[in-house]
Amino acid sequence: MKMFYTPRRPSAQRRRSDPRWSGSPDRPAPDLEDNRGEKSVIPKTACSGCNGLFCAIDGPKHPYLTASAGCWARFGQSLALHYSDQRYWPAHQLLTDAYALQHSEGDDRRAIRSTHVHLAALFAQVCLEQPEARVVSLRRALSGFDYHKLPGAWPTPSASIADVDVSEPERHLATVATFARTVMTDWSEFQDLAEKLCKV
């Protein structure tokens, strides 16, 4: 009688240290070996929300954020680290607001609200250096309003979550901070709106 089994998935620690599993942006996409012993590289595609290049996978997407399946999976990878290892947690608020702001373009009422809420929260952290408790409170207060779609052109992203390191805590925190500042710079045209929203 044949026995079938599923190989065990490597531990989180092993995945972070193994180039085949690591999501570090300075490593190429993993090589896959087919049953003929030939290697191929996972193709990549650009995310419409941030222009970052991610593995072209058929996976879940957010219901209204403009994130590709590969981009959304990369964000989920970071969130998993935040919730499973407290050393990564200090980056959680910054990364969430920067990522959501980049991917909130569209006519969906929820996306328009997301734009305003995360713009204000990101501005509060990057420019006003407000503490986490204040940012959480601000987000909650702003979520109770409806907003008009932003006038003018949507800012062109100059960074993506592909630039965020996930290999170890110190590098993760540093690259998240850089990513958040870059997103805020991209949105500098809307600074007056961000300041107004932060007064709620």
N, C-alpha and C positions, 0 to 999 in steps of 0.2 A: 504494500500500500504506500503510495507516494505521500510525502508530507510537504505541505506548502507553508511558507512562512514569509513574513515581511521583515526585511533587514531593519535593525534598530536605528533610529535617527540619532546622529551624534549629539552629545551634550552641547548646551549653549556655549560652554567654555571652549570645547573643541572646535565648534563651528567658527567662533571668533578668531581662533588661531590658525585655522586651516584655510588656505587661499581658495579652495574649492567651495567653501561655504561662506566665507567672509563677504560682507557687503561693502567693504571699504572702497571708496570712489577711486583710489589710486591703483586698484587691481582690475584687470580686464574681466570680461564676462567669462564664466567657467567653460572649459572645454568639455564636451560630452562625447563619450565613446559609444558608437553603435555596435550592433552584434557582429559587424564585420571587422571590428578593430580600428575603424577609421574615426578620426576626431572631427568635430564640427563645433562652431561657435554659435551660441544663442544669438539670434538676430536682435537688434535693438530698434526701437522706434521712438520718435519724439512725442513728449506729452504736450497736448495742446494748451494746458494751463501754465506750464513753466518753461517749455521748450527743452527740458532736460531729456537726455537719452536713457531709456530704460529697456529692460528685456521685454520683448514682444510676447507677452503671455496672455492666455485666455483666463482671466481671473475676475474676482469681484471688483466692483467700482463703487464709489460713493454715489448716493442717489441724486445729488445736485452739484457737487463740486466737479470742476472740469479737469479731473485727473485720470490719466490712463491707468490701466490695470497694473502695469509695472511700477508706475510712480506711486500709486496707492499702496502697493505691497511694500515698497521701500519705506514709506511713511509708517506703515504698520510695524515694520521691523524695528524702527526707532521707538515706537510706543511700547512694544513688547519689552525693550530694554528698560524703559522708564519705569514700567510697572513691576518688573521682576528684579531690578537691581537699583537700590536707592542712590547709588553713586551717579546714576544717569539722570535722576529726577530733576535736579536744578535746571535742566535744559527744557523741561516739558512745556512750560507756559510759552516760552519764546518760540520754540519750534512749532507748536500748535498754531499760534497766531500768525506767524510768518507763512506757514504752509497753507493754511486755510485762506488767508488773504490773497495769495497768488492764484488760488484755484476757485475763486468765487465769482468769476465773470459769468454773466448770463441774465436772462429775464425772469428766472424763477424767483418768486418772492423770498424764499428761504436763502437763496444765494445773495440777493441784494442786502438782506439783513446781515448775513455773514460778513459781507464786505465791510459794512460800517462797524460792526462789533469787533472784528479782528483788527481793523485799521486802528481803532481807538486803543485796544488792548496792547497792540504792538508799539504804538507811539508812547503809551504810558510806561512801558518797560525800557525801550531803547532811548527815548529822548527825556522822559521825566524821571526815570530810574525809580519808579514806584514799586513797592513790595508786592509779593505774590497775593497776599490777602486783598489788597486794594484792587489789583487787576481782576481777580476772580469776582469781586463785588461789582466792579465796573461792567464786566461782561454780563453779569446777571441783570443789572439794571437796564442796559441797552437792549437786551434781548426782548424786552417787553414792548418795543416800538416797531412801527412799520416805516420804511424808508423809500425814498425815490431813487431810481437808478442814477449812478454817478454820471455827470455830464462829461463830455469829451472822450478822448481815446483812453483805452485801458493801458496802464503802464506796461512797457515791454520788460519782461523779466531778464535780469542779468545774472541770475544764480538759480540753482534748483536744489532739491533735497539730495540729488546725486553728489553734491559737494559736501554733504554732511558725513563725517566719519562715524562708523559704528563699531570700530575695532576695540576701543577701550575708552573708559570714562573721560579722561583728561582731554583727549583729542576730540571726543564727541562734544563736550561742553564748549571747547574753543571754536570748533567749526560751526556749531549752532549759533553762537554769538556773532560770528562773521556773516553767516547766512542771514540772520535776522537784521543786522545793520544794512546789509546790501538790499534786502527787500524794502526796508524803510527808506533808503535812498531812492530806490526806484519809484516810491510813492511820495516823494517830496512835494510834488505838485498839490497834494491833498493835505498838506500839513495844517492849514487853517481849519479844515473840516475835522481833522483828528483832534486838534486842540479844543474845538467847540464840543465835540462828543465827550471828551474827557472831563468836562465840567458838569456832567450829569450827576 
